[in-house]
Structures are given as structure tokens and as C-alpha cells.
Amino acid sequence: MHFPGRFAEQIIPDQTHRLSLSFLVDDLQVRRGGIGANIAFGMGVLGCRPVLVGAAGADFADYRSWLERHGVDCRGVRISEVAQTARFVCTTDEDMCQIASFYAGAMSESRMIELKPIADVVGELDLVLISPDDPEGMVRHAGECRQRGYTFAVDPSQQLARMNGEQVREFIVGAKYLFSNDYEWELLLKKTGWTEAEVLDKVGMRITTLGEKGAEIVDSKGPVVHVAAVPELSKTDPTGVGDAFRAGFIAGLAHGLDLERAAQLGSYVAVLVLETVGTQEWLFDTAEAITRITGAFGEEAAKDIAAVLP
């Protein structure tokens, strides 16, 4: 929402102990989001059949329909009987100051989800990506993957601030891929107390996004791949760019691309989200994709990636 004024002008400093304010807003935009849903949406657009796992409320019906229309299998979503779907509500004023609230709601029930019954319904799980969610649920799902032998990837991202060192260490051990941005990577090292070598001894490889510098893939032997960012046409909204990279990268691997080509596809999907307001409002055009990937990475890369595009 947008408030056509300034919050600071409405606050009386010596009365903050009895603060009671209401802002008449002049704009309301409701957008779909959630990291797991953003990644699943992107994979669906790219021709995969991702299975979304998480907890939502009875208000999820419209969102479910949207995701299913874009190729996402929602049979792994638990519907809460008591809580609404998690949501972020934010009001921004003329100074770009914000007053916001995050309602976790049904998200806290994700710890009750077991993966095996979902696998029994949808079939073999090629890769389980555990993205930011209820911290207890994240740790539990990683433990079940290790116990049952499911190949899994971890993406602690925003929940690194909430998780303690012991939780982070327990979460990441045994993962094939560790996703983060460069700031989160440094925070993860601080939280775990491990060196980079110690982390890479416990996971297959790390995939670290570097903003305008692209992304790097590193394993215990050192850097494997560095991929540049695709030049943007505009910087419209950075929300969800990391989710889009993950969607493109994982979809590329699922379609048989190697690490470098998969990361290049991820870089392209990321820039589409950067150029769009909202995390699931971007549009994919194959001809445009080939042209821009050629410009960014060359004809050989474009040819390889074009072979798997929908």
C-alpha cells in the first residue's frame, strides 16, 4: 500500500507510548509470492513439473489455481484448519519509509509435513530443495532427506538471521547444493563457525549469487563456474531475483544442462524478474530468450540452452 504523506509528520515524539494511528492509503497491490512458490512457478514456466511442499490456509484456493495453471503440482501443500496463508503487509510513504508486518500463519505448520507420503503420491523425488520456511520444519526436512536417501539442496537465505549456529550446521550437512547470496554466505560462515573448506567438506557444492557480478559455483576443489549477470534493460524491482535464478538453474539441470549452462539460464530468468514488478508477473518468450542469452554468453551457449527451452 502507498500512503501519500509522511509517517514522521504523524508521530508525536512524546506520545509514542500511546501510539494509535490509521493511514488512509491511495493504492493497494496484492501480489503472489513466497520463496518456494516463486521457484516452483519459474520451474513450471520452464517446462518442469515441480512439486510444491509447504503449509497454507483455506485462502490458498485461488493461488493454487494460478500455480497449477503454470505447471506446479500442489499436492504437497498442507492446508491448515486454523490459520491463514502467510503474508507480508507493507505501507510505504512519500519518503520511502515503511511500516510492515509479517504474518507467519500456516507456515509454522510446515514442520508437520513428512516427505515420504508426498513421494508415495507423486513418484520419485529427483531433488528436494529446502527453502526458507519454518526453521524447525527446515531442519526436519533435511534430516528426513538424509534418513531416506533423498538428494537435497538447502537454501537458508532469510532464515539465517533466525536460526542459531547449531540449527544451520544441522540443516546443511549432506546437501548436494547450498544456495545463498554473497552476504548470506558470509553470515553462514559466521553462524556455523566453520571455514569455507569445512563447509564444502559437508556439502556437494555452493551456488552463491553475487548481484550484478553474476553467480559462482564452488566445490571442495575450488571454483567450478563463474557466470556473469545478463545485462538488464531496467532495474524495476529486485524482489524475487534470487528465487528466479534458482528456478532457472534447477530447471536447467533437470533438462540435462551442465552446471555452466544451467547457471546461465538462471541468470537470464533472474533478469526477467529484475525488470518486472512482482515475483511471478514476468513473461517468458523463447525467441527473446535466445537473443539475449546469445548477447550475454555467446552463440554456443544460446544453442545449448535453446535445445531445452519450452
C-alpha positions as a LaTeX table, in Angstrom:
\begin{tabular}{lrrr}
\hline
Residue & $x$ (\AA) & $y$ (\AA) & $z$ (\AA) \\
\hline
Met1 & 0.00 & 0.00 & 0.00 \\
His2 & 1.04 & 3.62 & $-0.51$ \\
Phe3 & 0.42 & 6.47 & 1.94 \\
Pro4 & 0.54 & 9.88 & 0.16 \\
Gly5 & 2.20 & 11.62 & 3.09 \\
Arg6 & 4.98 & 11.20 & 5.62 \\
Phe7 & 4.82 & 8.92 & 8.64 \\
Ala8 & 7.20 & 11.23 & 10.50 \\
Glu9 & 4.67 & 14.07 & 10.38 \\
Gln10 & 2.02 & 11.94 & 12.07 \\
Ile11 & 4.11 & 10.82 & 15.03 \\
Ile12 & 4.27 & 12.94 & 18.20 \\
Pro13 & 7.58 & 12.07 & 19.87 \\
Asp14 & 6.44 & 12.40 & 23.48 \\
Gln15 & 3.28 & 10.37 & 22.82 \\
Thr16 & 4.80 & 7.23 & 21.31 \\
His17 & 3.89 & 5.26 & 24.45 \\
Arg18 & 0.22 & 5.61 & 23.44 \\
Leu19 & 0.68 & 5.46 & 19.69 \\
Ser20 & $-2.56$ & 4.95 & 17.74 \\
Leu21 & $-2.52$ & 5.78 & 14.04 \\
Ser22 & $-4.51$ & 4.99 & 10.93 \\
Phe23 & $-3.30$ & 5.88 & 7.44 \\
Leu24 & $-5.65$ & 6.42 & 4.50 \\
Val25 & $-3.80$ & 4.84 & 1.60 \\
Asp26 & $-4.34$ & 5.62 & $-2.07$ \\
Asp27 & $-3.03$ & 2.42 & $-3.63$ \\
Leu28 & $-3.23$ & $-1.31$ & $-2.92$ \\
Gln29 & $-1.39$ & $-4.01$ & $-4.81$ \\
Val30 & $-1.74$ & $-7.68$ & $-3.91$ \\
Arg31 & 0.97 & $-9.90$ & $-5.33$ \\
Arg32 & 1.69 & $-13.60$ & $-5.11$ \\
Gly33 & 4.97 & $-14.62$ & $-3.51$ \\
Gly34 & 6.71 & $-16.97$ & $-1.15$ \\
Ile35 & 10.14 & $-18.34$ & $-1.98$ \\
Gly36 & 9.08 & $-21.94$ & $-2.59$ \\
Ala37 & 6.17 & $-20.84$ & $-4.74$ \\
Asn38 & 8.34 & $-18.39$ & $-6.70$ \\
Ile39 & 10.88 & $-21.10$ & $-7.51$ \\
Ala40 & 8.20 & $-23.65$ & $-8.39$ \\
Phe41 & 6.44 & $-21.11$ & $-10.62$ \\
Gly42 & 9.65 & $-20.41$ & $-12.53$ \\
Met43 & 10.39 & $-24.09$ & $-12.99$ \\
Gly44 & 6.85 & $-24.67$ & $-14.23$ \\
Val45 & 7.18 & $-21.90$ & $-16.80$ \\
Leu46 & 10.42 & $-23.52$ & $-17.98$ \\
Gly47 & 8.72 & $-26.84$ & $-18.66$ \\
Cys48 & 9.42 & $-28.76$ & $-15.47$ \\
Arg49 & 6.83 & $-30.34$ & $-13.20$ \\
Pro50 & 7.85 & $-29.14$ & $-9.72$ \\
Val51 & 6.02 & $-30.33$ & $-6.62$ \\
Leu52 & 5.39 & $-27.53$ & $-4.15$ \\
Val53 & 5.58 & $-28.57$ & $-0.50$ \\
Gly54 & 4.53 & $-26.24$ & 2.31 \\
Ala55 & 1.64 & $-25.14$ & 4.50 \\
Ala56 & $-1.09$ & $-22.70$ & 3.51 \\
Gly57 & $-4.52$ & $-21.65$ & 4.73 \\
Ala58 & $-8.03$ & $-22.18$ & 3.41 \\
Asp59 & $-7.50$ & $-18.96$ & 1.41 \\
Phe60 & $-4.99$ & $-20.80$ & $-0.83$ \\
Ala61 & $-7.54$ & $-21.90$ & $-3.46$ \\
Asp62 & $-7.02$ & $-19.04$ & $-5.92$ \\
Tyr63 & $-3.25$ & $-19.19$ & $-5.56$ \\
Arg64 & $-3.33$ & $-22.96$ & $-6.08$ \\
Ser65 & $-5.25$ & $-22.50$ & $-9.33$ \\
Trp66 & $-2.68$ & $-19.94$ & $-10.55$ \\
Leu67 & 0.27 & $-22.19$ & $-9.76$ \\
Glu68 & $-1.32$ & $-25.28$ & $-11.30$ \\
Arg69 & $-2.03$ & $-23.34$ & $-14.50$ \\
His70 & 1.71 & $-22.68$ & $-14.66$ \\
Gly71 & 2.78 & $-26.30$ & $-14.24$ \\
Val72 & 3.16 & $-26.59$ & $-10.45$ \\
Asp73 & 1.95 & $-29.73$ & $-8.68$ \\
Cys74 & 0.37 & $-28.55$ & $-5.42$ \\
Arg75 & $-0.47$ & $-31.93$ & $-3.93$ \\
Gly76 & 2.30 & $-31.43$ & $-1.37$ \\
Val77 & 0.68 & $-28.33$ & 0.14 \\
Arg78 & $-0.82$ & $-28.85$ & 3.60 \\
Ile79 & $-3.97$ & $-26.81$ & 4.24 \\
Ser80 & $-4.26$ & $-25.52$ & 7.80 \\
Glu81 & $-7.57$ & $-25.78$ & 9.58 \\
Val82 & $-6.87$ & $-22.81$ & 11.85 \\
Ala83 & $-4.52$ & $-20.32$ & 10.14 \\
Gln84 & $-4.44$ & $-18.21$ & 7.00 \\
Thr85 & $-1.64$ & $-18.35$ & 4.44 \\
Ala86 & 1.48 & $-16.42$ & 5.43 \\
Arg87 & 1.62 & $-12.87$ & 4.14 \\
Phe88 & 3.65 & $-9.69$ & 4.24 \\
Val89 & 1.74 & $-6.41$ & 4.52 \\
Cys90 & 3.62 & $-3.17$ & 3.91 \\
Thr91 & 2.71 & 0.52 & 3.68 \\
Thr92 & 5.23 & 2.92 & 2.12 \\
Asp93 & 5.13 & 6.72 & 2.45 \\
Glu94 & 6.45 & 9.53 & 0.25 \\
Asp95 & 9.91 & 9.27 & 1.84 \\
Met96 & 10.04 & 5.53 & 1.05 \\
Cys97 & 9.80 & 4.81 & 4.78 \\
Gln98 & 7.89 & 1.63 & 5.51 \\
Ile99 & 5.67 & 0.20 & 8.22 \\
Ala100 & 5.23 & $-3.52$ & 7.69 \\
Ser101 & 4.07 & $-6.74$ & 9.30 \\
Phe102 & 4.80 & $-10.37$ & 8.50 \\
Tyr103 & 2.17 & $-12.93$ & 9.44 \\
Ala104 & 3.62 & $-16.44$ & 9.54 \\
Gly105 & 0.22 & $-18.09$ & 9.85 \\
Ala106 & 0.06 & $-21.55$ & 8.36 \\
Met107 & 3.78 & $-21.52$ & 7.58 \\
Ser108 & 4.53 & $-22.71$ & 11.11 \\
Glu109 & 2.72 & $-25.97$ & 10.32 \\
Ser110 & 5.28 & $-26.98$ & 7.71 \\
Arg111 & 7.17 & $-28.77$ & 10.49 \\
Met112 & 4.28 & $-31.28$ & 10.50 \\
Ile113 & 4.84 & $-32.27$ & 6.87 \\
Glu114 & 6.55 & $-35.57$ & 6.10 \\
Leu115 & 8.11 & $-36.02$ & 2.68 \\
Lys116 & 7.67 & $-39.76$ & 2.19 \\
Pro117 & 3.85 & $-39.70$ & 1.85 \\
Ile118 & 4.27 & $-37.00$ & $-0.78$ \\
Ala119 & 6.84 & $-39.10$ & $-2.64$ \\
Asp120 & 4.46 & $-42.06$ & $-2.49$ \\
Val121 & 1.86 & $-39.96$ & $-4.31$ \\
Val122 & 3.93 & $-38.01$ & $-6.84$ \\
Gly123 & 6.69 & $-40.55$ & $-7.50$ \\
Glu124 & 10.45 & $-40.49$ & $-7.07$ \\
Leu125 & 11.90 & $-37.20$ & $-5.82$ \\
Asp126 & 14.79 & $-36.13$ & $-8.07$ \\
Leu127 & 15.83 & $-33.23$ & $-5.86$ \\
Val128 & 14.33 & $-31.75$ & $-2.69$ \\
Leu129 & 15.07 & $-28.02$ & $-2.41$ \\
Ile130 & 14.51 & $-26.79$ & 1.14 \\
Ser131 & 14.00 & $-23.04$ & 1.01 \\
Pro132 & 13.36 & $-20.55$ & 3.87 \\
Asp133 & 10.34 & $-21.71$ & 5.86 \\
Asp134 & 9.58 & $-22.53$ & 9.47 \\
Pro135 & 13.12 & $-23.17$ & 10.86 \\
Glu136 & 12.10 & $-26.31$ & 12.73 \\
Gly137 & 10.47 & $-27.63$ & 9.58 \\
Met138 & 13.59 & $-26.86$ & 7.51 \\
Val139 & 15.81 & $-28.85$ & 9.86 \\
Arg140 & 13.31 & $-31.72$ & 10.00 \\
His141 & 13.03 & $-31.95$ & 6.22 \\
Ala142 & 16.83 & $-32.01$ & 5.82 \\
Gly143 & 17.01 & $-34.78$ & 8.39 \\
Glu144 & 14.37 & $-36.82$ & 6.58 \\
Cys145 & 16.25 & $-36.41$ & 3.29 \\
Arg146 & 19.41 & $-37.79$ & 4.88 \\
Gln147 & 17.49 & $-40.62$ & 6.53 \\
Arg148 & 15.65 & $-41.69$ & 3.38 \\
Gly149 & 18.47 & $-41.02$ & 0.94 \\
Tyr150 & 16.72 & $-38.19$ & $-0.94$ \\
Thr151 & 19.09 & $-35.91$ & $-2.85$ \\
Phe152 & 18.54 & $-32.45$ & $-1.42$ \\
Ala153 & 19.62 & $-28.82$ & $-1.68$ \\
Val154 & 19.47 & $-26.19$ & 1.05 \\
Asp155 & 18.65 & $-22.51$ & 0.77 \\
Pro156 & 18.58 & $-20.95$ & 4.27 \\
Ser157 & 18.60 & $-17.35$ & 2.96 \\
Gln158 & 16.38 & $-15.07$ & 5.07 \\
Gln159 & 16.05 & $-17.58$ & 7.88 \\
Leu160 & 19.78 & $-17.41$ & 8.63 \\
Ala161 & 19.01 & $-14.45$ & 10.88 \\
Arg162 & 16.52 & $-16.55$ & 12.86 \\
Met163 & 18.46 & $-19.83$ & 13.03 \\
Asn164 & 21.27 & $-20.38$ & 15.53 \\
Gly165 & 24.60 & $-21.93$ & 14.62 \\
Glu166 & 23.61 & $-25.43$ & 15.69 \\
Gln167 & 20.47 & $-25.32$ & 13.53 \\
Val168 & 22.39 & $-24.08$ & 10.49 \\
Arg169 & 25.05 & $-26.78$ & 10.87 \\
Glu170 & 22.42 & $-29.49$ & 11.24 \\
Phe171 & 20.49 & $-28.11$ & 8.28 \\
Ile172 & 23.20 & $-28.02$ & 5.64 \\
Val173 & 25.15 & $-31.25$ & 6.25 \\
Gly174 & 24.74 & $-33.72$ & 3.40 \\
Ala175 & 23.19 & $-31.29$ & 0.92 \\
Lys176 & 24.21 & $-31.61$ & $-2.71$ \\
Tyr177 & 23.80 & $-27.86$ & $-3.28$ \\
Leu178 & 23.99 & $-24.92$ & $-0.88$ \\
Phe179 & 22.33 & $-21.75$ & $-2.21$ \\
Ser180 & 22.89 & $-18.24$ & $-0.86$ \\
Asn181 & 23.85 & $-14.75$ & $-1.89$ \\
Asp182 & 27.30 & $-13.39$ & $-1.04$ \\
Tyr183 & 26.17 & $-11.65$ & 2.18 \\
Glu184 & 24.32 & $-14.75$ & 3.39 \\
Trp185 & 27.38 & $-16.88$ & 2.63 \\
Glu186 & 29.49 & $-14.76$ & 4.96 \\
Leu187 & 26.75 & $-14.86$ & 7.61 \\
Leu188 & 26.55 & $-18.65$ & 7.29 \\
Leu189 & 30.29 & $-18.96$ & 7.92 \\
Lys190 & 29.94 & $-16.75$ & 11.00 \\
Lys191 & 26.91 & $-18.66$ & 12.32 \\
Thr192 & 28.40 & $-22.12$ & 11.84 \\
Gly193 & 31.89 & $-21.22$ & 12.98 \\
Trp194 & 33.20 & $-23.30$ & 10.06 \\
Thr195 & 35.71 & $-22.28$ & 7.44 \\
Glu196 & 34.80 & $-22.39$ & 3.76 \\
Ala197 & 36.75 & $-25.63$ & 3.40 \\
Glu198 & 34.85 & $-27.18$ & 6.31 \\
Val199 & 31.50 & $-26.20$ & 4.81 \\
Leu200 & 32.47 & $-27.59$ & 1.41 \\
Asp201 & 33.56 & $-30.80$ & 3.09 \\
Lys202 & 29.96 & $-31.23$ & 4.28 \\
Val203 & 28.04 & $-30.20$ & 1.13 \\
Gly204 & 28.49 & $-31.06$ & $-2.54$ \\
Met205 & 28.96 & $-27.50$ & $-3.74$ \\
Arg206 & 27.82 & $-23.97$ & $-3.04$ \\
Ile207 & 26.00 & $-21.77$ & $-5.53$ \\
Thr208 & 26.42 & $-18.16$ & $-4.50$ \\
Thr209 & 24.72 & $-15.26$ & $-6.28$ \\
Leu210 & 26.74 & $-12.05$ & $-6.46$ \\
Gly211 & 24.20 & $-9.44$ & $-7.58$ \\
Glu212 & 25.35 & $-7.52$ & $-10.64$ \\
Lys213 & 28.53 & $-9.65$ & $-10.66$ \\
Gly214 & 26.58 & $-12.80$ & $-11.50$ \\
Ala215 & 26.99 & $-16.08$ & $-9.65$ \\
Glu216 & 29.69 & $-18.58$ & $-8.77$ \\
Ile217 & 29.67 & $-22.32$ & $-8.21$ \\
Val218 & 32.38 & $-23.69$ & $-5.91$ \\
Asp219 & 33.14 & $-27.18$ & $-4.62$ \\
Ser220 & 35.86 & $-28.53$ & $-2.36$ \\
Lys221 & 38.40 & $-28.34$ & $-5.19$ \\
Gly222 & 37.78 & $-24.64$ & $-5.77$ \\
Pro223 & 35.77 & $-22.53$ & $-8.24$ \\
Val224 & 33.94 & $-24.61$ & $-10.83$ \\
Val225 & 31.98 & $-21.97$ & $-12.73$ \\
His226 & 31.55 & $-18.19$ & $-12.69$ \\
Val227 & 28.62 & $-16.86$ & $-14.68$ \\
Ala228 & 28.07 & $-13.18$ & $-15.39$ \\
Ala229 & 24.73 & $-11.47$ & $-14.91$ \\
Val230 & 22.67 & $-10.89$ & $-18.04$ \\
Pro231 & 22.64 & $-7.11$ & $-18.72$ \\
Glu232 & 19.33 & $-5.66$ & $-17.58$ \\
Leu233 & 17.05 & $-3.41$ & $-19.62$ \\
Ser234 & 15.84 & $-1.79$ & $-16.40$ \\
Lys235 & 16.14 & $-2.20$ & $-12.65$ \\
Thr236 & 12.47 & $-2.27$ & $-11.76$ \\
Asp237 & 12.14 & $-4.48$ & $-8.68$ \\
Pro238 & 14.81 & $-6.76$ & $-7.17$ \\
Thr239 & 12.32 & $-8.80$ & $-5.13$ \\
Gly240 & 12.47 & $-12.46$ & $-6.09$ \\
Val241 & 15.56 & $-12.24$ & $-8.31$ \\
Gly242 & 17.38 & $-14.89$ & $-6.27$ \\
Asp243 & 14.36 & $-17.19$ & $-6.44$ \\
Ala244 & 14.30 & $-16.79$ & $-10.22$ \\
Phe245 & 17.98 & $-17.72$ & $-10.50$ \\
Arg246 & 17.34 & $-20.88$ & $-8.50$ \\
Ala247 & 14.35 & $-21.75$ & $-10.69$ \\
Gly248 & 16.36 & $-21.38$ & $-13.89$ \\
Phe249 & 19.39 & $-23.19$ & $-12.52$ \\
Ile250 & 17.45 & $-26.20$ & $-11.23$ \\
Ala251 & 15.27 & $-26.34$ & $-14.34$ \\
Gly252 & 18.41 & $-26.32$ & $-16.46$ \\
Leu253 & 19.88 & $-29.24$ & $-14.53$ \\
Ala254 & 16.57 & $-31.11$ & $-14.75$ \\
His255 & 16.63 & $-30.65$ & $-18.53$ \\
Gly256 & 20.16 & $-32.07$ & $-18.74$ \\
Leu257 & 22.27 & $-28.90$ & $-18.99$ \\
Asp258 & 25.68 & $-28.80$ & $-17.35$ \\
Leu259 & 26.40 & $-26.50$ & $-14.40$ \\
Glu260 & 27.57 & $-23.55$ & $-16.50$ \\
Arg261 & 24.63 & $-23.63$ & $-18.91$ \\
Ala262 & 22.16 & $-24.12$ & $-16.06$ \\
Ala263 & 23.61 & $-21.10$ & $-14.25$ \\
Gln264 & 23.39 & $-19.06$ & $-17.45$ \\
Leu265 & 19.72 & $-19.95$ & $-17.78$ \\
Gly266 & 19.27 & $-18.97$ & $-14.13$ \\
Ser267 & 20.96 & $-15.66$ & $-14.80$ \\
Tyr268 & 18.53 & $-14.95$ & $-17.64$ \\
Val269 & 15.41 & $-15.77$ & $-15.65$ \\
Ala270 & 16.75 & $-13.62$ & $-12.81$ \\
Val271 & 16.99 & $-10.57$ & $-15.04$ \\
Leu272 & 13.41 & $-11.06$ & $-16.23$ \\
Val273 & 12.25 & $-10.74$ & $-12.62$ \\
Leu274 & 14.52 & $-7.73$ & $-12.03$ \\
Glu275 & 12.81 & $-5.98$ & $-14.94$ \\
Thr276 & 9.30 & $-6.73$ & $-13.62$ \\
Val277 & 7.27 & $-5.55$ & $-10.64$ \\
Gly278 & 6.31 & $-8.67$ & $-8.71$ \\
Thr279 & 7.90 & $-12.10$ & $-8.43$ \\
Gln280 & 5.54 & $-14.05$ & $-10.70$ \\
Glu281 & 4.45 & $-11.41$ & $-13.20$ \\
Trp282 & 7.33 & $-11.96$ & $-15.64$ \\
Leu283 & 6.73 & $-13.41$ & $-19.08$ \\
Phe284 & 8.95 & $-15.86$ & $-20.93$ \\
Asp285 & 9.43 & $-15.54$ & $-24.70$ \\
Thr286 & 11.70 & $-18.15$ & $-26.24$ \\
Ala287 & 12.88 & $-16.04$ & $-29.18$ \\
Glu288 & 13.76 & $-13.14$ & $-26.91$ \\
Ala289 & 15.50 & $-15.50$ & $-24.50$ \\
Ile290 & 17.74 & $-16.89$ & $-27.25$ \\
Thr291 & 18.63 & $-13.39$ & $-28.45$ \\
Arg292 & 19.55 & $-12.09$ & $-25.02$ \\
Ile293 & 21.40 & $-15.24$ & $-23.97$ \\
Thr294 & 23.41 & $-15.03$ & $-27.21$ \\
Gly295 & 24.33 & $-11.44$ & $-26.41$ \\
Ala296 & 25.35 & $-12.31$ & $-22.86$ \\
Phe297 & 27.05 & $-15.69$ & $-23.27$ \\
Gly298 & 27.60 & $-16.33$ & $-26.97$ \\
Glu299 & 26.05 & $-18.42$ & $-29.73$ \\
Glu300 & 27.21 & $-21.81$ & $-28.43$ \\
Ala301 & 25.63 & $-21.20$ & $-25.02$ \\
Ala302 & 22.40 & $-20.00$ & $-26.64$ \\
Lys303 & 22.26 & $-23.08$ & $-28.88$ \\
Asp304 & 22.70 & $-25.44$ & $-25.92$ \\
Ile305 & 20.11 & $-23.67$ & $-23.79$ \\
Ala306 & 17.64 & $-23.22$ & $-26.66$ \\
Ala307 & 17.51 & $-27.02$ & $-27.03$ \\
Val308 & 15.75 & $-27.34$ & $-23.65$ \\
Leu309 & 13.54 & $-24.25$ & $-23.66$ \\
Pro310 & 9.76 & $-24.70$ & $-23.80$ \\
\hline
\end{tabular}
